[in-house]
Amino acid sequence: MTIDDMRQGVSKIRNHVIARMFRELNLIEQWGSGVRRIFREAEEQGLPTPEIVEVGMRMRFIVPLAELLTTQVTKEQVTPQVTPQVERILSSLVGEMSREELQTSLRLQDRKSFRELYLAPALAEGLIEMTIPDKPNSRLQKYRLTVKGAATLAGQYQPESGQ
């Protein structure tokens, strides 16, 4: 059997027991359809053409990875997605405030949920910053709005300006 035969759907069963089991378990549709489907699917998806290479008495089937697709990003897509919790922390932050002061102003008691839902996302987006960034666990740590956070809060975030 040649590589061209395989592309045309010619099939030669080598292990009849396994082939029969696959057929009875509906793991194959019909003999010889797999290679044709792989090539057809790659073409329909706009993917690189698979390659079949003879290596001694064996075959190597090479399926290249799809190339990285790039897309245009619009200004609306770059605007940070602010959750209601992050919006609340931005609205509550006046000057510099400690974690305790922020939690109290938001009427939140659970420290872990405050950190995970409010504080961490706001810090990760660069909307707020620590007053002592070198010592994040300092008892004197406070938080304040960044320029980006203030602009986001005011609804005037401009990604092009780099803020």
N, C-alpha and C positions, 0 to 999 in steps of 0.2 A: 504494500500500500504506500502511496506517495503522499507528500504534503498537499498537493493539489487535490488528490482524492479526498483527504480529510476535509478540505475547504468545501468540497462539493457534497459532503454528507455521506461519503462511503464509510461503512463501518465494518470492522472485522472483529468479531467477538473472540477474545482469548480465553476467558474463564466463563464458561457457560453457566455454572452454578451461581456465581455472583451476578451475572447479567440477568438471569431469570429472577433472582430475588429482588434486584433493583426494580425490575419491571413489575413484579407482583406487588411490591410495596409502593408503587406509583412514584418512585424516586426519579424515574426517567419518563419522558413523554413517548419517545420513539427512538429506535436505533439510528445513530448517526446525526442527530439534530443539534447536539451540544456545541460543536465547533462552529457550525454555521450561525447559531444564535449568538455566540460570543462576538464574532466578527460583525454581525448585523447590529447588535446592541452598541458596540463601540462606535460604529459609524453613525447610528441614530443619535447617540449622546455627544457626538463631536469629539470623541476621545481618540488618542493616538491608536493606530492600527496595531493589534497584537501580532506577535511574530512567532513562527514555529521554526525551530532549529533542530536538525538531526545531530545527535551527539552519540556516535557509535551506533549501538543497536537501540538507542532510546531517543525520545523526543523531548525537547525542552520548549515549553509554552511560555513566552515572555509577554506579560501584560503590563505595559508602561503605566506609571501613575499619571493621572490627569495633570496638566499644567496648572499652575496657580492662576486663578482668574482674578483680575482686578476690576473694581467698579468705581464709578464716580460717586463721591460722597458730597451731599449737599449740606448747606449750613444747618438746616433743620435736623439732619441726622447727627451732627456733631454736638449739638446742644445737649448738655448733660441731662440724663433722665433722673429727675429728682423725685424720690419717693415721698409720700406724705410725712413719714417720720423725719427725713432729712429736712424737708420744708419746715417742719415744726421746730427743729433745733436751730435752724437759721433764723427763724422769726423770734426765737426766745433769747438768742445770744445778744447781750448788750455789753459792749466793751469787752473786758476780759473776765471770764467766769470759770470757776472750778467745776469739776464733774458734779460735785454735790449740789452746787448752786444751780447748774443746768437741770439736773434731775428734779430738784425741788420746783423750779419754775415750770417744768413740764408735767409736774405732779406724777412722777414715775418713781416706783419704789425698787423694782428689780434691777439691780446693777448690771447683771449679765445681758438682759434684754436691751437695756439702754445702750450698752457698749456695742452690741451686735447690730441693732436696728437703727440706731441714731448716730452714735459717735463714729464708729469705724467707717461706715459708708461716706459720711461727710468729710472725714479726713482723707479717705482714699480718692475722692473726687477733687480734693484740693479746695473745698469750699470753706473749710475752717482749718486752723493750724494751731499747734501747741506753742505756748510761750517759752517752754523749755524743751525744745525738740531732742536735745542730747540725753535728756532724762525723762522718758515718757511716763515712768512710774513714780515720779517725784511727788511728794505730798503737797508741794507748792505749785504743781502743774495747773495751768489755766488754758483756756481755749478762746480764740477770737476769730472773727470773720476774716477771710482773705478778700482781696479785690474781686476775685472770681466769685466768691460766695456772696458778696454784697451785690454784684451785678446780677447774679442768678436770682437773688431774692427780689431785686427790683425788676426782674424780667428783661434785663438789658444785656445779657451775656453775649459778647461778640467774639466768636472763636478766632476770626482773622487777626484780631489785635494781640493774640497770644495771652490774654488775661484769663 
